[in-house]
Amino acid sequence: MHTKLYSTLLIGICFISFSCKTAGKLYEKGKYDEAVQLAAKKLQKKPNDAELMTIIQQAYDYAVQDHTSQIQSLSNSQHELKYEWIYNEYIQLQQLYDAIYKSPSVLPIVQPIDYSNEIISYRHQAGEVRFNRGIAFMQRYTKQSYKDAWYEFQAALRFMPGDVATVQKMQEAYEYAVTNIALVPMQTNNGYQYSTYTSTPNYAANYLLQNLRNNSGNQFVQFYSLPEANSQHIRIDQFIQIDFPEVQIGHVNESQRSTNITKKIAVETVTYKPDSIVTKYATVKAKLTTTTRSIHANMQARINILTPDGRGVWNDFANANFQWQTTFNHYTGDKRALSDEELKKVNTPHSGTPTQKDILNNLWQNINSELLYKIRKYVNRL
């Protein structure tokens, strides 16, 4: 029992000593904010630790000097974001105040300063600057400037949460910044209609729209179907036309390779007397035929992006290939001529030939990823 108590006390002493040394090392390295935070935390558990008291008092004084010096320097700056930077300095000072305030034994000694009023003042000024920057960007009347304005209003809301005027301007900037793209109903030129191999009409377009809406890679691009855009009176900036100039499904190609097998096997054992046994052999023959069937198919999609007046903006192709092959074996002749491995091949079932529906579904699944990749790559440049 005494040993256990001694061990616990020893661990506690070592822990406290380590805390002092750690806070002290931070102080020695000039990391005054971190030293204050750590010392204040440890003083909550050991309020009368003289060494920690000294560290936190000196570290706080130096931290305040550093931040106020930086604030003075920023105040003399001509940079329009200086209020935001000063605000950040006061936030760090207030964090020191909050840390010390949680250790009542330290308050009479350190007497930290509450910077709440300064934070409120500079937060408002920082928000106003961001708001005015947003207005200035909007007056340049370009897609990029509206995007820049949106980011400025977003930054302003960090300082003025829920400000009605800022929210309205942010929404207005987005409406001008966004590029609305409508997907025109797809066409095929080789007689393969989507309705022949999908359960939902225009499945391909719906699938593309869903994936592009969920993850276009660009928050300033919105996708619509053409009927949807027309019914909602959406301003359309670009149209995506996708057609399939090439859909080819080949016939089943079949090739065969035959091997003649001859084998001598024991067919009878004759015993004339105990020490005279004769084995009779016979030659058996079989033909092992290996059949290979294969199908190749390919699909090509052509992507055109146009402006409302029909001007081409971008175009590309996406391709998908389908390869299927199966191999199976059969024999004629005497089964006894076959080895165990050859019998295993004969007894192995082969996969059935895919239908046209299966092939088209596979082609679309393959080409869909390529279409998504290429369209996302394009919209990320907008």
N, C-alpha and C positions, 0 to 999 in steps of 0.2 A: 504493500500500500504506500509506504514512504517512498519507495523507488519510483512508483508511478507518479506520485505527486511531484517529486523532484524533476522527473522528465518533463512534465507539463510546464512547470515553472521555467525550466531551462529553455524550452521551445519558445515560451512567451517572451523571455528576455531577449533571446536571439532575434525573434521577429521584430520586437520594438527597436532593437539596435540596428537591424537591417533597414527598417523604415527610416530611421534617422539618417543613416548613411546614404540611403537612396535619395531622400529629399535634399540632403547636403550636397550630394554629387550634382544633382540638377541645378542647385544654386550656384555651385562652383563653375558649372558649364555655362552660366548665364541664362539658363532656362527658368526664369523667375516665375512665370505663370504656372508652369508645371510644378515647380517647387512649392508654391503656395497651395495649389490644389491638393497635392499629396500630403503636405504637412497638416493642412486643415482636416483632412480625412482621418489621419492618424490621431490627431488631438481630440477627436470625438471619443476615442477609446481610452486615450491617456491624456486627460486635460491638463495635468500638472507637469508634463515633460518639459523641462527647462530648455533643453537643446532644441526641441522642435519649436518652442516659443520664440527663441532667438532667430531660427531659420525663417519662420513665417513672417516675422516682423521685418527683417531685413529684405527678404525676397519680395514682400509686398511693396515696400518703399521703392525698390529698384524697378519693379514691374510698372508701378504708376509713373515713375519718371520716364521709362521707355515709351509707354503709350501716350502720355501727354506731350512728349517731345515729338512723336510722330503726328499727333493731332495738330500741333502748332505748325509743323512743316506742311501738312496737307492743307491747312487753312490758308496758307500763303500761295497755294498752287492755283493755277488757272484752269486746271482740268475740270470739266463739267461733272465728272463722277466723284469729285472729292468728298461730297457730302455722304455718299454711300460708303466710301472708305473710312471716313471719320466715324460714321455710325458703327461700322465693324469694330473699330478700336474701342468705342464706348461699350459695345457688347462684351468684349473681352474683359474690360475693366469691371463691368457689372458681374461677370461670372466669378471674378475674384471676390467681390463683395458678398455674393451669395454663398460661396464656399466658406468664407470666414464666419458669416452669420450663423451657419449651422454648428459652429463651435462656440458656444456662449462664453467659455472661459477665455477665449482669445479676444473677444470684442473690446473689452476695456483697454487692452494693451495695444492692439493694432489700430483700432478705430477706423475701419474701412469706410470709404465714401460711397454713397448711393448715387448712381448716375442715371436713375430712371428718367428724370426730366430731360437730360441731354439726349438720351436714347429716343424719347418721344419726339423731340424737336428735330433731330437729324434724320430720323426715320421719315418724317413728313417731307423734309426737304429732299431727301433721296428719292422718295416716291414722285414728287413733283418734277424732278429733273428727268426721271425715266419717262414720265407721262409726256412732257414737252418734247423729248427726243422722239417719242413715237409719233406725235403730231407732225414734227418736222419731216420724218421719213415718209409719212403719208402724202405729204405735199409734193413728193417727187414723182408720184403717179406711175410707178413701174411695179411689176410683179415682185421683184426683189426688194424694193423699198417697202412694199406692204408687208412682206415677210419680216423685214427688219423691224417695222413698226409693231407687228404682233409680238415679237420677242421683247421689245421695250415695254409694252403694256403688261406683258406677263411678269417682267421684272418689277414693274411699278406695283403690281398687286401683292408682291411679297412684302412691300412696305406699307401698302394700304389695302389690306384684305377686304374684299367685298365692295370696294368703292364703285358705285354705280356708273359714274362717267367713264372710268377706266375699263370696266367690263364691257360697256357699250362700244367703246372705241376699239377694244380688242376684237370683238365680234365683227365690227365693220371692217377692220384691217384684214381679218381672215377671209371675209367674203371677196375682197379684191385680190388677195394673195393666192387663193386656192385655184387650182386648175381642175376644171370639171371635165371628165372624159366619159364619153358614152360608147358602149360596145354595141356595134351594129350586128343584127342577127347574122349568124354564120351561113356560109354557102359551101356546098361541095359540088365539084365539077365532074365527078366520075360515077354518079348514080348511087353512091352510098349515102343514104339519108340517116341522120342520127336516130330518127324514130325507129329504125330497123334494128338497132342494137342497144338502145337505152330505154328505160322505163318512163322517163320524164321528157316531155318535149323540150327541145333545145337544151338538153342536159349540159352540153359542153359550155355554152355561154353562162349558164347559171353557176356551174362549178368554178369557172374562171372569175366571175364577179365576186363570188363568196370569198375566194382566197385572196383576191386583190384588195377587197374591202378590209379583210381581217389583218392583212400584212402587206401593204403596198411598198413599205420602206420609205414613204414620204408623206408626212402628215398634211402637206399642202396639196395633195392630189386626192380627189374623190371620184369614184367610179359609179356609173349608172348604166342600166340597160336603156336602150333608145326609147322604148315605150314609156318607161318610168320617167325619164328626163322630160319627155314631151308632156306627160300628164301632170307633172309637178311644175312645169314651166321653169325648169332649171336652165341657167345659162351654160351652154356647152362650148367649151374652148377647143376641144379636140375630139375626133372620132377614131375608134379602133375598128378597122375592117380586117376580119380573118377569113380567108377562104382556103380551100384544100385543092390545089391544082393537080395533085398527084396522090392517088390512093391505089396501090397495086397489090393484089393478093395473088401470088403464084399458085400454079397447080401443084398437086402432090408429086414430087419427084421420087422415083423408086429405083433402087439399084440392088442387084443380088450378086453374091459371091458364093460359089459352091466348092466344097472340098470332099474328095472321095477318100473314104477311110477303109482301110483293110486291117483286119486284126485276127490273129490266130488265138483260138480259145480252146480250153479243154472241154470236151463234150461227153467223154465217157472214161471210166476207170475200170479195167478188167483185171480180176485177181485169178491167176492160174493156180497159184499155190502161195503159201505165206511169204515166201521169199521171192515171189515173181509177180509183180504188179505192173500192169501196162496202162499208161494214160493215152487215150486217143484224142487227137486234136483236129479241129476243123477251121477253115478260114471263113470268116463272115465279113460282109461288106455293107457299108451304108454311105449315104450321101448327106452331108450336113450343109444346109443352105442358110446363109446369113442375109437377111433382107434389111435394107436401110431406107426409111422414108423420111422426107424432109419437105418443109414448106418455108418459103421466104416471102415476106410482105413488107411493104414500106409505105409511109405516109409523109407527105410534106405539107406544112402549113405556111401560108404567106401572110405576113402581118404588115398592114399599112396604117399609118396614123396620119390623119388629115385635119386641116383646119375647116371651119364651117364653110369657107369659100372654095373648098376643094383642093387647096394647096397641100402638097405632100410635105410632111415634116420628118418622117422617119419610116424606114421599112426594113424588114429582115425576114429570114426564113427559119422555121423550126422543122426538125426531121425526127422521125421515129422508125425503128426497124423491128421486125419480128422474125425470130428464127426458131423453128421447131424441128426436132429430129428424134426419131425413135429407131431402135434396132431390135430385131427379134430373130429367132432361129427355129427351123424345123428340119426334120430328117425324113429320108425314105430309106428303105432297106431294113437291115437287121439292127435292132436297138442295141444288141450285145456288142456291136462294134464300137460304140461310143464310150468315151471315158467318163468318169464322174463329173469332171468339169464341163464336158460337152453336154451331158444330160442336164446339168444345172442351167446352162444357157437355154436349152430347149424348154425347160419348165418355167423359166422366168417370164411372167406376163409383160406385155408391152403396153404403152399408153395409147389411148385412142386418138384418132386424128381430130384436131380441133376444128370446130365449125367456123364458118365465116363470122358469125356473131362473136365467138370467143376471140378470134384474131383481131377484129375491129376494136373490141373493148380493150385488148392489150395494147394495140397501137395508140388508142386515145390516152390511156393511162401513161404511156411513155412520153407522148408528145406534150401532154398537159404540163408536166414539170418543166419542159423546155420552154413552152410558151410563157409560163409564169416567170421563169428566170429572166427571159429576155425583156418582157414588159416591165418587170420591176427594175431591171438595170436601166431601162430607158427613163422611167419616171423618177429615178433617183437623181437624174441630171437636171430635172426641172427646178 
